[in-house]
């Protein structure tokens, strides 16, 4: 029996658990690199399904994705800070192994099962994060001045920012992008409408300037991909819902949301995007010292600490890749991105599953202000994309050409 014909029996609860565990980025065991809940889940799954474990055919984008990581790890072989490079090599190996397991779990699932699990996982992710944020808000008075973390809240320059089950408010919007685009493109059901409102609420509470700009741009891109008249109802629902949430937060809870958003915008002219412009300049400076292979994988922070006294990432994925793995590393990463777009359009998934296209655009926009050389939710997104492409190819092979019988008659 065809392996793909068996690929519809995966338990929806397994997919749901996997997706929820992927979002729990704040909880891990550190052993030189982070062992996260979904990694433990993946290894347990592999242990119990070892005899039936199956590696699906790699998609074209996956081949170049893996090749990029090979180039990235190779750049660290002769780096100045070899310990950091070695640690990230082990971490990347672990990530890629988990990716293969995630792909195996998801590829053996119907599209409807994947989407149902995605819908419920997004709601759980946002509800838990919102609950932890509220717990953190209740502790603000006891935190005093300065930057503090409490439950799901980060008190950043007196701004109570939501980070939920993650470690950084900016990364929260990145994780939420997949759920946001899914709910946006499938907003007919009550569950998905509730999920969309939850996504918007938690994302606004992060006060992440780059993340919120990306979501706004995605919304208008979605509108441009559809007839505007058909989207008026969705737009009206969002406006009414957000207005109600704003009323409760401002009037009933005395939470001055608009003042906080305004202060975050004003801070941009003062802190230059939290010092990002300076970091981008440093990335280009380090790149200029070794343009071919870069300063070595995971070495930007070490160089930055040596020359400038702070351990900060470049806050730009593309510039970080350029500085650490040179023109070759960036070339293969950009080639991977182009191939993803090509496969989205060639397979018509940009039209049949627009949330995948929108999520990928959203990720690229946020990579301009975040360092995400490897990331859990991005790997989950790629595994979902691979599963859709695999199932699309399977349907194509099972659908004979319309005029096949005519050709047979001619041969006779």
C-alpha positions as CSV (number, residue, x, y, z in Angstrom):
1,X,0.0,0.0,0.0
2,X,1.2,3.5,-0.9
3,X,2.8,5.3,2.1
4,X,0.9,8.5,1.3
5,X,-2.4,6.7,1.5
6,X,-1.5,5.9,5.1
7,X,-0.6,9.6,5.7
8,X,-4.1,10.5,6.9
9,X,-4.2,8.6,10.2
10,X,-2.1,10.9,12.4
11,X,-3.9,11.8,15.6
12,X,-5.1,15.5,15.6
13,X,-4.2,15.7,19.3
14,X,-0.6,14.8,18.5
15,X,-0.4,17.7,16.0
16,X,-2.0,20.0,18.4
17,X,0.4,19.1,21.3
18,X,3.4,19.5,19.0
19,X,2.3,23.0,17.9
20,X,1.6,24.1,21.5
21,X,5.0,22.8,22.7
22,X,6.7,24.7,19.9
23,X,5.3,28.0,21.2
24,X,6.6,27.4,24.8
25,X,9.9,29.0,24.1
26,X,10.5,30.3,27.6
27,X,10.6,26.9,29.2
28,X,13.7,24.9,28.5
29,X,16.7,23.0,30.0
30,X,20.0,24.7,29.3
31,X,23.0,22.4,28.5
32,X,25.1,24.8,26.5
33,X,22.0,25.2,24.3
34,X,18.3,25.0,25.0
35,X,16.5,21.7,25.2
36,X,12.8,22.8,24.7
37,X,9.6,21.0,25.4
38,X,8.8,20.2,21.7
39,X,12.3,18.7,21.3
40,X,11.6,16.2,24.1
41,X,8.2,15.6,22.6
42,X,9.9,14.9,19.2
43,X,12.4,12.4,20.6
44,X,9.7,10.6,22.5
45,X,7.6,10.4,19.4
46,X,10.5,9.0,17.4
47,X,11.3,6.5,20.1
48,X,7.7,5.1,20.1
49,X,7.4,5.2,16.3
50,X,11.0,4.1,15.4
51,X,9.9,1.1,13.3
52,X,7.5,3.2,11.2
53,X,9.6,6.3,11.0
54,X,9.8,7.5,7.4
55,X,11.8,10.4,5.8
56,X,9.7,12.1,3.2
57,X,11.3,13.4,0.0
58,X,13.0,16.8,0.5
59,X,11.4,19.7,-1.2
60,X,13.7,22.0,-3.3
61,X,13.6,24.8,-0.7
62,X,14.6,22.3,2.0
63,X,17.7,21.2,0.1
64,X,18.9,24.8,-0.1
65,X,17.9,25.5,3.4
66,X,20.1,22.6,4.7
67,X,22.9,23.7,2.4
68,X,22.8,27.2,3.9
69,X,23.2,25.7,7.3
70,X,26.1,23.7,6.1
71,X,27.7,26.9,4.8
72,X,26.9,28.7,8.1
73,X,28.4,25.9,10.3
74,X,31.4,25.7,8.0
75,X,32.1,29.4,8.5
76,X,32.6,28.7,12.2
77,X,35.2,26.0,11.6
78,X,38.1,28.5,11.7
79,X,36.5,31.3,13.6
80,X,38.2,33.2,16.3
81,X,35.6,32.2,18.9
82,X,35.5,28.6,18.0
83,X,33.7,27.6,21.3
84,X,30.7,29.7,20.3
85,X,30.7,28.2,16.8
86,X,30.9,24.7,18.1
87,X,28.0,25.2,20.4
88,X,25.9,26.6,17.7
89,X,26.9,23.7,15.4
90,X,25.5,21.2,18.0
91,X,22.4,23.4,18.4
92,X,21.8,23.5,14.6
93,X,22.2,19.8,14.4
94,X,19.6,19.3,17.1
95,X,17.2,21.8,15.4
96,X,17.5,20.1,12.0
97,X,16.9,16.6,13.5
98,X,13.8,18.0,15.3
99,X,12.7,19.5,12.0
100,X,12.9,16.1,10.3
101,X,10.7,14.6,13.1
102,X,8.3,17.5,13.0
103,X,8.0,17.1,9.2
104,X,7.4,13.4,9.6
105,X,4.6,14.0,12.1
106,X,2.9,16.8,10.1
107,X,3.4,15.2,6.6
108,X,1.4,12.2,7.8
109,X,-1.6,14.4,8.4
110,X,-4.5,15.6,6.4
111,X,-4.6,19.3,5.6
112,X,-7.8,19.7,7.6
113,X,-6.1,18.1,10.6
114,X,-3.1,20.5,10.3
115,X,-5.4,23.5,10.1
116,X,-7.6,22.5,12.9
117,X,-4.6,21.9,15.2
118,X,-3.2,25.2,14.2
119,X,-6.4,27.0,15.0
120,X,-6.7,25.5,18.5
121,X,-2.9,25.8,19.3
122,X,-3.0,29.5,18.4
123,X,-5.9,30.1,20.9
124,X,-4.1,28.2,23.7
125,X,-0.9,30.0,23.0
126,X,-2.5,33.4,23.2
127,X,-4.8,32.6,26.1
128,X,-2.0,31.3,28.3
129,X,0.2,34.3,27.3
130,X,-2.6,36.8,28.1
131,X,-3.2,35.1,31.5
132,X,0.5,35.2,32.4
133,X,0.5,38.9,31.4
134,X,-2.4,39.7,33.6
135,X,-0.6,38.0,36.5
136,X,2.4,40.1,35.8
137,X,0.4,43.3,35.7
138,X,-0.8,42.6,39.2
139,X,2.8,42.6,40.4
140,X,3.9,45.9,38.8
141,X,3.5,47.9,42.0
142,X,6.0,45.6,43.8
143,X,8.5,45.6,41.0
144,X,9.7,49.2,41.5
145,X,11.7,51.1,38.8
146,X,13.8,49.5,36.1
147,X,13.3,46.6,33.7
148,X,11.8,43.5,35.3
149,X,10.2,40.3,34.2
150,X,7.2,38.8,36.0
151,X,5.2,35.8,34.7
152,X,4.3,36.9,31.1
153,X,5.2,40.6,31.5
154,X,8.4,42.6,30.7
155,X,8.5,46.0,32.4
156,X,10.6,47.8,29.8
157,X,11.3,51.5,30.5
158,X,8.0,51.7,32.4
159,X,6.1,50.0,29.5
160,X,4.3,46.8,30.6
161,X,5.0,44.7,27.5
162,X,3.5,41.2,27.0
163,X,5.9,38.4,26.4
164,X,3.7,35.5,27.5
165,X,5.3,32.1,27.2
166,X,8.3,33.5,25.3
167,X,11.3,35.5,26.5
168,X,11.0,38.6,24.4
169,X,7.9,40.7,23.4
170,X,9.3,41.2,19.9
171,X,9.6,37.4,19.3
172,X,6.0,37.0,20.5
173,X,4.7,38.8,17.4
174,X,6.9,36.7,15.2
175,X,5.5,33.5,16.7
176,X,2.0,34.9,16.5
177,X,2.3,35.7,12.8
178,X,1.5,32.2,11.7
179,X,-1.7,32.1,13.8
180,X,-2.6,35.7,12.8
181,X,-2.5,34.9,9.1
182,X,-4.3,31.6,9.5
183,X,-7.2,33.3,11.4
184,X,-7.2,36.2,9.0
185,X,-7.6,34.0,5.9
186,X,-10.1,31.6,7.6
187,X,-12.2,34.1,9.6
188,X,-15.6,32.6,8.8
189,X,-15.9,30.4,11.8
190,X,-16.5,31.8,15.3
191,X,-13.5,30.0,16.6
192,X,-11.2,31.7,14.1
193,X,-12.8,35.1,14.7
194,X,-12.1,34.7,18.4
195,X,-8.5,33.6,17.6
196,X,-8.0,36.6,15.4
197,X,-9.1,39.0,18.1
198,X,-6.9,37.2,20.7
199,X,-3.9,37.5,18.3
200,X,-4.5,41.2,17.8
201,X,-5.0,41.9,21.5
202,X,-1.8,40.1,22.6
203,X,0.3,41.5,19.7
204,X,-0.8,45.1,20.6
205,X,0.1,44.5,24.2
206,X,3.7,43.6,23.2
207,X,4.2,47.2,22.1
208,X,6.6,45.8,19.5
209,X,7.0,48.6,16.9
210,X,8.4,46.4,14.1
211,X,6.1,43.5,14.8
212,X,2.9,45.7,14.8
213,X,4.0,47.4,11.5
214,X,4.5,44.0,10.0
215,X,1.0,42.9,11.0
216,X,-0.6,46.0,9.6
217,X,1.2,45.6,6.3
218,X,0.1,41.9,6.2
219,X,-3.5,43.0,6.8
220,X,-3.4,45.5,3.8
221,X,-1.7,42.9,1.7
222,X,-4.5,40.4,2.5
223,X,-7.1,43.1,1.5
224,X,-5.3,43.7,-1.8
225,X,-5.4,40.0,-2.6
226,X,-9.2,39.9,-2.2
227,X,-12.1,42.0,-3.3
228,X,-12.3,44.8,-0.8
229,X,-16.1,44.7,-0.6
230,X,-16.0,41.2,0.7
231,X,-13.6,42.2,3.4
232,X,-15.6,45.1,4.7
233,X,-17.5,42.8,7.1
234,X,-14.2,41.5,8.5
235,X,-12.8,45.0,8.8
236,X,-16.0,46.2,10.6
237,X,-15.9,43.2,13.0
238,X,-12.2,43.9,13.9
239,X,-12.8,47.6,14.5
240,X,-15.8,46.9,16.8
241,X,-14.0,44.2,18.7
242,X,-10.8,46.2,19.2
243,X,-12.8,49.2,20.2
244,X,-14.6,47.1,22.8
245,X,-11.2,45.8,24.1
246,X,-9.8,49.3,24.2
247,X,-12.8,50.5,26.1
248,X,-12.5,47.8,28.7
249,X,-8.7,48.3,29.1
250,X,-8.8,52.1,29.2
251,X,-12.1,52.9,31.0
252,X,-12.7,49.9,33.2
253,X,-9.1,48.9,34.0
254,X,-7.5,52.3,33.8
255,X,-4.9,51.0,31.3
256,X,-3.6,53.9,29.2
257,X,-2.9,51.9,26.1
258,X,-2.8,54.8,23.7
259,X,-0.3,56.7,25.8
260,X,2.0,53.7,25.9
261,X,1.8,53.2,22.1
262,X,2.5,56.9,21.7
263,X,5.5,56.7,24.0
264,X,6.9,53.7,22.1
265,X,6.7,55.7,18.8
266,X,8.4,58.7,20.4
267,X,11.1,56.5,21.8
268,X,12.0,55.5,18.3
269,X,13.5,58.9,17.5
270,X,15.5,58.8,20.7
271,X,16.8,55.3,20.9
272,X,17.1,54.7,17.1
273,X,15.1,51.5,17.3
274,X,16.6,50.3,20.5
275,X,20.1,50.9,19.1
276,X,19.5,48.7,16.0
277,X,21.0,51.2,13.6
278,X,24.3,51.1,15.5
279,X,24.2,47.3,15.5
280,X,23.6,47.2,11.8
281,X,26.6,49.4,11.2
282,X,28.7,47.0,13.4
283,X,27.5,44.0,11.4
284,X,28.7,45.7,8.1
285,X,32.0,46.6,9.9
286,X,32.6,42.9,10.9
287,X,31.6,41.8,7.4
288,X,34.2,44.0,5.8
289,X,37.0,42.2,7.7
290,X,36.1,38.9,6.0
291,X,33.7,39.3,3.1
292,X,33.9,35.7,1.8
293,X,33.2,33.5,4.8
294,X,32.4,36.1,7.5
295,X,33.7,36.2,11.1
296,X,32.2,32.7,11.9
297,X,28.9,31.3,13.0
298,X,27.5,32.8,16.2
299,X,30.5,35.1,16.5
300,X,28.8,38.5,16.1
301,X,27.9,38.7,19.8
302,X,31.5,37.8,20.7
303,X,33.0,40.5,18.4
304,X,30.4,43.0,19.6
305,X,31.4,42.3,23.2
306,X,35.1,42.6,22.5
307,X,34.9,45.9,20.6
308,X,31.8,47.5,22.1
309,X,31.3,45.9,25.5
310,X,27.8,44.5,25.0
311,X,26.5,41.0,24.1
312,X,23.8,41.9,21.6
313,X,22.7,40.2,18.4
314,X,22.6,42.2,15.2
315,X,18.8,42.6,15.3
316,X,18.7,41.9,11.5
317,X,18.8,38.3,10.3
318,X,20.3,39.2,6.9
319,X,23.0,41.4,8.2
320,X,23.9,38.8,10.9
321,X,24.2,36.1,8.3
322,X,26.3,38.4,6.2
323,X,28.7,39.3,9.0
324,X,29.0,35.7,10.3
325,X,29.0,33.6,7.1
326,X,29.9,36.2,4.4
327,X,28.6,36.6,0.9
328,X,28.3,32.8,0.4
329,X,26.1,32.3,3.4
330,X,23.8,35.2,2.5
331,X,23.7,34.1,-1.1
332,X,22.3,30.6,-0.2
333,X,19.9,32.1,2.3
334,X,18.5,34.5,-0.2
335,X,18.3,31.6,-2.7
336,X,16.3,29.6,-0.2
337,X,13.9,32.5,0.2
338,X,13.4,32.9,-3.6
339,X,12.8,29.1,-3.9
340,X,10.1,29.2,-1.2
341,X,8.3,32.0,-3.2
342,X,8.7,30.0,-6.4
343,X,7.2,26.9,-4.9
344,X,4.4,28.8,-3.3
345,X,3.4,30.3,-6.7
346,X,4.2,27.2,-8.8
347,X,2.0,25.0,-6.6
348,X,-0.7,27.7,-6.4
349,X,-0.5,27.5,-2.6
350,X,-0.3,31.3,-2.5
351,X,-3.9,31.3,-3.8
352,X,-5.4,28.1,-2.2
353,X,-3.6,28.5,1.2
354,X,-2.9,32.3,1.3
355,X,-2.0,32.2,5.0
356,X,1.2,30.4,4.2
357,X,2.2,33.1,1.7
358,X,1.3,35.9,4.1
359,X,3.1,34.3,7.0
360,X,6.3,34.0,5.0
361,X,6.1,37.6,4.0
362,X,5.5,38.6,7.6
363,X,8.5,36.6,8.8
364,X,10.8,38.3,6.2
365,X,9.5,41.7,7.3
366,X,10.3,41.0,10.9
367,X,13.7,39.5,10.1
368,X,14.7,43.0,9.2
369,X,14.7,44.0,12.9
370,X,15.2,40.6,14.6
371,X,18.1,38.0,14.6
372,X,16.5,34.7,13.6
373,X,19.1,32.5,12.0
374,X,17.2,29.6,13.4
375,X,13.8,29.7,15.1
376,X,11.3,27.1,16.3
377,X,8.1,28.5,14.9
378,X,9.8,29.2,11.6
379,X,10.9,25.6,11.4
380,X,7.2,24.6,12.1
381,X,6.1,26.9,9.3
382,X,8.5,25.2,6.9
383,X,7.4,21.8,7.9
384,X,3.7,22.7,7.3
385,X,4.7,24.2,3.9
386,X,6.6,21.0,3.0
387,X,3.5,18.9,4.0
388,X,1.2,20.9,1.8
389,X,3.7,20.7,-1.1
390,X,4.0,16.9,-0.6
391,X,0.3,16.4,-0.6
392,X,-0.2,18.7,-3.6
393,X,2.4,16.6,-5.6
394,X,0.6,13.4,-4.5
395,X,-2.7,14.7,-5.8
396,X,-1.1,15.7,-9.1
397,X,0.3,12.2,-9.6
398,X,-3.0,10.6,-8.8
399,X,-4.9,12.8,-11.3
400,X,-4.4,11.6,-14.9
401,X,-4.4,14.1,-17.7
402,X,-7.9,14.8,-19.1
403,X,-7.0,13.7,-22.6
404,X,-5.1,10.5,-21.6
405,X,-7.8,8.2,-23.1
406,X,-7.6,10.1,-26.4
407,X,-3.9,9.5,-26.7
408,X,-4.5,5.8,-26.0
409,X,-7.1,5.6,-28.8
410,X,-4.7,7.3,-31.2
411,X,-2.0,4.8,-30.4
412,X,-4.4,2.0,-31.1
